[in-house]
């Protein structure tokens, strides 16, 4: 099944919807997908069933809020593809390299992203996001699949100048409304990691890899993160990016890197999960 959190026209209010080929079916009584995930399975089944019986409505790109607008936790994983570790000159990690984001960092899959006055070295990082369902604490990797509600597309847009100020990355990763999430949450029973991930800048493919090539799998990451703290419905784990980021590219003549600039169009696509399209302003 496929879900989205949609904005009501002319309002800051949102609602959860089941997405089908016919359009968006509003799930009555739920402001966002996270609320739906927090409901018990039978309540969720009945609510979705009723939604599918209602007349669908079309959804435009700007209607999509972050599919999980207010997660209690956002874990991010660095250097989780071998080729990305190599292009950035890092050794393969023995353990997951974790950092965090905040809910205010998120934006919708069709939203514009503002270039801050304080930074010009802006980079892309297309990623697979894991969305927690039942959650829990100290979840064994063998049981972790049951804790995953589904998956979504994310882009860990990174402010490299600020990121490089210290050895800790958070200050380059948590800028306001800079991390598109969605458009959809696709439930775990309808998606198997291994689909193609592509990132395009102005139509040019800059990243292409399989989400099955992660060093640490979604299940291993759920087990690892839940060792630290209880994972709750709607919590996110961004699983890392493959090679192809601007940081790893340099013009041999000028030495310049192709940082994102005003007017650039960033598209992030994962096979089976949908496509984001974000314009930088």
N, C-alpha and C positions, 0 to 999 in steps of 0.2 A: 504494500500500500504506500501511497505517496501523500505527504502532508505539506502544508505551507502555513505561514503566518502572514496574513494579508492586512493591509491598511484600509480602513474605511475612508471613502472619499470625503475630502474636506475636513478630516479629523485626525487627531493623533491616536485615536483608538484603533485597536487591531482585533482580529478574530482568527481562530484556527479553522482550517479548511482541509477537506479531502480533495485531492486533485485527480481528475480523470481526464480522458481524452475529450470529454464534453465541456470541461471547465472546472470551476472551483465550487465545491459544495460546502457551505458554511456548517460548522459543527456548533450547534446552539449551546450557549453556556460556557464557552471556553474562549478566553482572550488570546491565547497563543498555543502553540504546539506543546510547550513544556507543561502547561496545565493539563493537557490531555494525557501526557505521559505519566503524570503523577496520579491519575485516576486508576482505580483497580481495573483489571482486565475486562470484567463483565460490563462495567459502566462504560468503558471506552468502546467496547464492541457495540453496545446499544446506541451510543451517541453517534458513532460513525455510520451505523446502519440507517439511522434516521436521517443523517445528512445526505446519504446517497439516494434517498427517496425524494429529496427536495430538488427543485429546479436549479441547475448550476448557473453560475454567472461567469463571464469572461474575466481574466486577470491580466492586466498590462504589466510590463516589467517594473514600473515604478510603484506598483501596488505591493510588491514583496518586501516585507520587513525582514530583518534577520530571522531565520526560521526558528531559532531559540533566542528571543530578545534579551532575556535577563537570566542567564545561567548563574548559578551560585559559584561555579568554578570554571575556569578555562585553563586547562593544561596545554602547553605546546611542547613539541619535541623537536630538538635541533639535530642535524646531522644523522637523519634516519634513513638516508639513501647512500649507498656506497659512493655513487658517482658525485653526489653533492659534497660529501666529505672530502673527496679527492680534489674537486675544483676549488675548494676554499682552503686547501692546504692543511686539513685536519686529519688526525688519525681516526680510525673507526672506534666508536665509543664502546666501552665494556658494559656500561649501563646507560639507560636512556638519559639524554641531556635535556633536562626540564627547565622551562621558564613559564611565566604566567601572563595572562592578559586580564582585562576587566571587561564587564558587560558594555560599558560605554565605548569600548574599542570597536564594537561590531557595527556593521551597516548592512543594508539590503543588497541583494544580488544585482539590482539595476540602479543602485544609487550612484550619484557622482561622489568623487572623493576629492576633498580639498587638499591642495598642496600647501603645507604650512610655510609661513614666512621664515621660520627658523631652520628649514632643511631643504636641500635640493637633491641630495643623493637618495632617491626613492627607488626602491627595488620591489620586484614581484616575487612571490613564493606560492605557487599553486599547491594546494594540499587537500588530502582526504581528512574530513572531520568525523570523529566517532561521537555519537550522541548516546548518553547513558539513559537507560530505562529504569530498571528496578534498582540498580546501584547496590551499595553496601560497603562494608569495610573488610579489608584483607581477603579479597576475592581470589581464589586460586585461578591460575591461568586456565586450568581444565574446565572451570565453571564460568569463565569470564564472558563467553559468547552469550550466555543467558542474560547478562547485565546490559548488553548493547541493544538499544531500541532501534538504531538505524544509523545511517550515514548521510553526510552532506558534503557539498563542495565548499571550500574556504580558500581565501588567499591571504597569507600572512604578509601583507604589505609592510615593508620594513624601511625605517629611516636609518640608513647605514651610517651617516655621520654621527648621530646620537648613539647608535648601537656601539660604535667603535670607541666611544669616549672612555669606557671602562671594560673590564673583562666580563661584566654581568650585562646581559642583553636587554633586560626589560625596558629600559628607557628608549630603545629604538623600535620597540614592538607594540607599544600600548597607546598610540596616539588616537585621539578622538575620531570615531566613525571612519576608521581606516581599514577594517578587516571585514570584507564581504563574506556573508555566511548564507548559503542557500543556492538556488531558490527553494529547494525542497529538502525534506527529510524523507528518505526512502527506507522503509523498514528492513531490518536485517534479513528477513526471510525472502526479500525481493532483490537483494544485492549481495554479491559475493566479491570481496576485494580481489582485485586482479584486473579490473577494467583500465582502459587507457586514460591517463591524465594528460591534458594538453593545456598549455598556457600560450596565449597569443597577444602580441602587442601590435596594434594597428594592422591586424590581419596576419602578421608573421608569426609562425610557430617558434617559440623560444624555449619551451620545455615540452618534452614528450617522454613518458615513461609509463610503467605499469604500477598500479597501486599494490600489486602483489610483490613488489621488490623491496618492501620495507625491511630494514634490519631487525627492528622490533615490531612484531605483529600487533594488530589492535587488541587481541586478547592478552598478550604480554604487557601491553601498556596499561590496560585496565587493571590487571593484577598489580603492577608496579605502583600506579598512582593511588590505588585504593589501600595500599600499605600505609601511605602517609596520612590519609584523611578519608572520611566517608564520602563516597560518590553518591550523588542524588539525581533524581530524574531531571534530565535536561542539561546536566553538566557536559562539558565538551573536552575532547582531547584532539588537538590538531596534530596529525601524525608525522609532519615533516615534509620537506620539499625535495624533488629530484634536482639534478644538474640543470643548468641553463639560466641561472639568475644573472642579473646585470653585474653583480660583484665579481662573477667569474668570467666576464667578457671585457676585453680591452682592445681598442683599436690599435693595431701595431704601429701606426704612423703617429697618431696624436696622443696615444696613451689614455684616451678618454673612455669612460664606460657609458653605456646607453641608459642612463637613469631615466625614469619616467618623468614626463614634463606635461605642462598644461596642454590639453587637447588630445593627449594620448588615450587610446581605448584599450583597456585591459580585459581580455576574455579568459575565463578559466572554465574548463570543461572536464568532467569525469564521465566516462561512458556509463550510462545507467542512472546517473544522478542529476544531469542537467548542466546548464551553462550559465555563468555569470557574465554580465557586460557592464563594466564600470568605466566612466569617463572621468579623467582627472581635470580639475579646474583650478 
